[in-house]
Amino acid sequence: MPPRLNILSSALRGAISVRPAAAAARPLQSAAAVVLARRGLADSTTTTTASDHDAASASPQEEQNQIAISQLEMVAYGLNPFDRKVEGHKFGLPELPLPSNMHKNYRYDDIVAQVTRLLMKDGKLGQAQRDMAMILNYLRTSPVPKLNPSRPLVFGHPPAQDLPLDPVAYMRVAIDSVAPLVTIKGFKGLAGGGRSLDVPFPLDARKRRRTAVGWILDAVGKKKSKGSGRSMFPHRVAEEIVAVVEGRSTVWDKRAQVHKQGTAARANLNNFQIRDLIQ
């Protein structure tokens, strides 16, 4: 038998299947509205956006993409993104080989370190460093020194008004100005009759400064203290340094005496025995 044709059922079936997506969405929306109504959050609930959800659940691939983008930005600024000095360091790595002043034992100025060692007594380096800090602080807060034209300072020194601004340079100028250029050595028996022959010898910078600091400390030791306390000794040393710069210290007389002896004894360099010793 031929199949029966039901026109009414076919029409109803076509009308129902015209918009299946909209029909499927209505039950979901209604179900969500019912849930929100039951919880009492229909008016006060804030929905999360898709961007927040993506940021919260970022995949490793997206993180790598962000790193790649940041590297491209560094290249755009002229930086090397794979440079070890830039990546992972706030101030970068130092240049190799390291300079001498990067070592912890050589981080101070050469004259500051040398004078601090000369101030040290009984191996108390910490006390000597505190004394050096007080000396530099005194020089920094002292007024502008009044230079003496009859006792000129070392060549190339800063102007007098700039010395208190740099206490290290202040101390260097004072020490180098009174540091002797030569030292007198005596050779026994070379002058005849058992007498010693005085011969001048030049000094390097470190030995010159050592001699000058020794003279300054001797002058400080001969002066009377104006009080008592830990700060009296560094203050007296600083006052003597200021006196050296102003030409009032007795250290200038010692320097002139040594240079006078060296000038008088320079003829002894022609002695054949001295020439053999020097060579």
Contacts in CASP RR format, 6 or more apart in sequence:
PFRMAT RR
TARGET T0000
AUTHOR 0000-0000-0000
METHOD contacts of the structure
MODEL  1
MPPRLNILSSALRGAISVRPAAAAARPLQSAAAVVLARRGLADSTTTTTA
SDHDAASASPQEEQNQIAISQLEMVAYGLNPFDRKVEGHKFGLPELPLPS
NMHKNYRYDDIVAQVTRLLMKDGKLGQAQRDMAMILNYLRTSPVPKLNPS
RPLVFGHPPAQDLPLDPVAYMRVAIDSVAPLVTIKGFKGLAGGGRSLDVP
FPLDARKRRRTAVGWILDAVGKKKSKGSGRSMFPHRVAEEIVAVVEGRST
VWDKRAQVHKQGTAARANLNNFQIRDLIQ
16 23 0 8 1.000
33 42 0 8 1.000
36 42 0 8 1.000
36 45 0 8 1.000
70 81 0 8 1.000
71 81 0 8 1.000
74 80 0 8 1.000
74 81 0 8 1.000
74 86 0 8 1.000
75 81 0 8 1.000
79 86 0 8 1.000
80 86 0 8 1.000
81 87 0 8 1.000
84 93 0 8 1.000
85 92 0 8 1.000
85 93 0 8 1.000
86 92 0 8 1.000
94 102 0 8 1.000
100 106 0 8 1.000
101 107 0 8 1.000
106 113 0 8 1.000
108 116 0 8 1.000
109 168 0 8 1.000
111 168 0 8 1.000
111 171 0 8 1.000
111 172 0 8 1.000
111 175 0 8 1.000
111 209 0 8 1.000
112 132 0 8 1.000
112 136 0 8 1.000
112 168 0 8 1.000
112 171 0 8 1.000
114 206 0 8 1.000
114 209 0 8 1.000
114 210 0 8 1.000
114 213 0 8 1.000
115 132 0 8 1.000
115 171 0 8 1.000
115 175 0 8 1.000
115 209 0 8 1.000
115 213 0 8 1.000
116 125 0 8 1.000
116 128 0 8 1.000
116 129 0 8 1.000
116 131 0 8 1.000
116 132 0 8 1.000
117 125 0 8 1.000
117 128 0 8 1.000
118 210 0 8 1.000
118 213 0 8 1.000
118 214 0 8 1.000
118 217 0 8 1.000
119 128 0 8 1.000
119 131 0 8 1.000
119 132 0 8 1.000
119 217 0 8 1.000
119 237 0 8 1.000
120 127 0 8 1.000
120 128 0 8 1.000
121 127 0 8 1.000
121 128 0 8 1.000
130 230 0 8 1.000
130 234 0 8 1.000
131 233 0 8 1.000
131 234 0 8 1.000
131 237 0 8 1.000
132 234 0 8 1.000
134 231 0 8 1.000
134 234 0 8 1.000
134 235 0 8 1.000
134 238 0 8 1.000
135 167 0 8 1.000
135 171 0 8 1.000
135 234 0 8 1.000
135 237 0 8 1.000
135 238 0 8 1.000
135 241 0 8 1.000
136 167 0 8 1.000
136 168 0 8 1.000
136 171 0 8 1.000
137 167 0 8 1.000
138 234 0 8 1.000
138 235 0 8 1.000
138 238 0 8 1.000
138 239 0 8 1.000
139 163 0 8 1.000
139 164 0 8 1.000
139 167 0 8 1.000
139 170 0 8 1.000
139 171 0 8 1.000
139 238 0 8 1.000
139 241 0 8 1.000
139 242 0 8 1.000
140 164 0 8 1.000
140 165 0 8 1.000
140 167 0 8 1.000
141 164 0 8 1.000
142 164 0 8 1.000
142 238 0 8 1.000
142 242 0 8 1.000
143 164 0 8 1.000
144 160 0 8 1.000
144 161 0 8 1.000
144 163 0 8 1.000
144 164 0 8 1.000
145 160 0 8 1.000
145 163 0 8 1.000
145 242 0 8 1.000
145 245 0 8 1.000
145 246 0 8 1.000
146 160 0 8 1.000
146 246 0 8 1.000
147 153 0 8 1.000
147 160 0 8 1.000
147 245 0 8 1.000
147 246 0 8 1.000
147 247 0 8 1.000
148 246 0 8 1.000
148 247 0 8 1.000
148 248 0 8 1.000
151 247 0 8 1.000
151 252 0 8 1.000
152 177 0 8 1.000
153 173 0 8 1.000
153 177 0 8 1.000
153 245 0 8 1.000
154 173 0 8 1.000
154 176 0 8 1.000
154 177 0 8 1.000
157 173 0 8 1.000
157 177 0 8 1.000
158 166 0 8 1.000
158 169 0 8 1.000
158 173 0 8 1.000
162 169 0 8 1.000
163 169 0 8 1.000
163 170 0 8 1.000
163 173 0 8 1.000
163 245 0 8 1.000
164 170 0 8 1.000
170 241 0 8 1.000
170 245 0 8 1.000
171 241 0 8 1.000
173 245 0 8 1.000
174 241 0 8 1.000
174 242 0 8 1.000
174 244 0 8 1.000
174 245 0 8 1.000
175 209 0 8 1.000
175 212 0 8 1.000
175 213 0 8 1.000
175 216 0 8 1.000
175 241 0 8 1.000
175 244 0 8 1.000
176 208 0 8 1.000
176 209 0 8 1.000
176 212 0 8 1.000
177 244 0 8 1.000
177 245 0 8 1.000
178 212 0 8 1.000
178 215 0 8 1.000
178 216 0 8 1.000
178 244 0 8 1.000
178 249 0 8 1.000
178 251 0 8 1.000
178 252 0 8 1.000
178 254 0 8 1.000
178 255 0 8 1.000
179 203 0 8 1.000
179 208 0 8 1.000
179 209 0 8 1.000
179 211 0 8 1.000
179 212 0 8 1.000
179 255 0 8 1.000
180 203 0 8 1.000
180 208 0 8 1.000
180 211 0 8 1.000
180 212 0 8 1.000
180 255 0 8 1.000
180 258 0 8 1.000
180 259 0 8 1.000
181 202 0 8 1.000
181 203 0 8 1.000
181 208 0 8 1.000
181 259 0 8 1.000
182 200 0 8 1.000
182 201 0 8 1.000
182 202 0 8 1.000
182 203 0 8 1.000
182 258 0 8 1.000
182 259 0 8 1.000
182 262 0 8 1.000
183 200 0 8 1.000
183 201 0 8 1.000
183 203 0 8 1.000
183 207 0 8 1.000
183 211 0 8 1.000
183 258 0 8 1.000
184 198 0 8 1.000
184 199 0 8 1.000
184 200 0 8 1.000
184 201 0 8 1.000
184 258 0 8 1.000
184 261 0 8 1.000
184 262 0 8 1.000
184 265 0 8 1.000
185 198 0 8 1.000
185 199 0 8 1.000
185 200 0 8 1.000
185 201 0 8 1.000
186 196 0 8 1.000
186 197 0 8 1.000
186 198 0 8 1.000
186 199 0 8 1.000
187 196 0 8 1.000
187 197 0 8 1.000
187 199 0 8 1.000
187 273 0 8 1.000
187 274 0 8 1.000
187 277 0 8 1.000
188 194 0 8 1.000
188 195 0 8 1.000
188 196 0 8 1.000
189 195 0 8 1.000
189 196 0 8 1.000
189 197 0 8 1.000
190 196 0 8 1.000
190 197 0 8 1.000
190 271 0 8 1.000
190 273 0 8 1.000
190 274 0 8 1.000
191 197 0 8 1.000
197 268 0 8 1.000
197 271 0 8 1.000
197 274 0 8 1.000
198 261 0 8 1.000
198 262 0 8 1.000
198 265 0 8 1.000
198 268 0 8 1.000
199 265 0 8 1.000
199 268 0 8 1.000
199 269 0 8 1.000
199 271 0 8 1.000
199 274 0 8 1.000
200 261 0 8 1.000
200 262 0 8 1.000
200 265 0 8 1.000
200 266 0 8 1.000
200 269 0 8 1.000
203 211 0 8 1.000
212 251 0 8 1.000
212 255 0 8 1.000
215 251 0 8 1.000
215 254 0 8 1.000
215 255 0 8 1.000
216 237 0 8 1.000
216 240 0 8 1.000
216 241 0 8 1.000
216 244 0 8 1.000
216 249 0 8 1.000
216 251 0 8 1.000
217 237 0 8 1.000
219 240 0 8 1.000
219 249 0 8 1.000
219 250 0 8 1.000
219 251 0 8 1.000
220 233 0 8 1.000
220 236 0 8 1.000
220 237 0 8 1.000
220 240 0 8 1.000
221 236 0 8 1.000
223 236 0 8 1.000
223 240 0 8 1.000
225 232 0 8 1.000
225 236 0 8 1.000
226 232 0 8 1.000
226 236 0 8 1.000
240 249 0 8 1.000
240 251 0 8 1.000
243 249 0 8 1.000
244 251 0 8 1.000
244 252 0 8 1.000
268 274 0 8 1.000
269 275 0 8 1.000
269 278 0 8 1.000
END
